[in-house]
Amino acid sequence: LWSRLIVHFWAAEIERAANEGGEPTPIEYLQRAYEQTLEATTQPTEWQGTTTATGAQLHFENTEADGTERPVVYVTNIGDSQVLILRPRNSKVLFKTEPQWHWFDCPRQLGTNSPDTPRGAAVMDKIVVEVGDVVLAVSDGVTDNLWEHEVVSCVVSGMNEWEEAEKAAKAGSVTKGRMQFVAEKLMNAARVIAQDPFAESPFMEHAIEEGLAMEGGKLDDISVVVGLIRRNDGRRKEISKMRGKRSKQYKKLMQQYGLAFGFREPYQVLLDADIIRDADKFKMDLIGGLERTLHGQVKPMITQCSMRHLYNAAKEPGVSFLIDKAKLFERRRCGHLPADYPEPLSAESCISSVVDAKGSGRNKHCYVVASQDVECDDYGADGGGERESEG
């Protein structure tokens, strides 16, 4: 749970910062993710656990020479997982992180009873990369069982094998992408050594250096993520331009709603259960996204019916966490009590009764509705209704 939550919140922080622009600060993103994970795993839940953390973030920076952009990778690491950046065309390792230990087989880590924090222990490096470079993020289940030259050989040979198979096959018959094929090849190679009690592994060598009599590979979790640096043919600039245009439109719209109907910060945003679940599914920072969209602070709210929809799905993976999160939102009483309504109303029926209780066609309290329900498309347009949809 700890590792999944750390990644979830870390990805959300990176996404938030990417939309705001500026130079990345990955350690600060990880620190905030760490603090959010601590909060999510303390009372009333009291979940315990620890995890190492490693990540690589692609960024484009302007060069001082001619103003053109060049790709760089910000690598952040705490513990004994590893990021490697390879140049397959000459089988060269451009960069690799160094493991961080308290002592042998006890890496620095984040979590319960650990003294380590991202600000205090994480290391960040910035590496200039080129098109065709490969970025690997692997757990110690790989590095304890495969030597560096074996990792490089596995990646290069895997890429070559996939390309040969694609040439030989008819269009559409290659079922796996190139990087997925390479990741699985590397994972399987590490697993073979991990299960071999007589293999000469890096873990065995390190143990002997510590005076421990060990032989063979090390059975451990094996995680592999592989990414290829490639050109986007202007797509990134196009997306950035579209986002900027849409952002200006929303800003102008909210200014108009403020002048015409009295909308003020913090904007009162009614959320339904589906948008909360979908934001979590796609690892979106829902509140941050709404604030960027509306160009102002928001006050998240949820109706009784939407809470009941979450409770009805409580047995599904991850929903109990969302229920605890939704409890922090201000509750809007819709009046649809279980005694009168055994099943919660749909998002459209419930929220419309809150926005326009008298059916007058006006949004008296200046609510903004954030919903995935297409039926919630328009609430009291004449009275200043506004809807946001995350999709």
Order of alpha helices (4+ residues) and beta strands (2+ residues): alpha-alpha-beta-beta-beta-beta-beta-beta-beta-beta-alpha-beta-beta-alpha-alpha-alpha-alpha-beta-alpha-beta-alpha-alpha-beta-alpha-alpha-beta-alpha-beta-beta
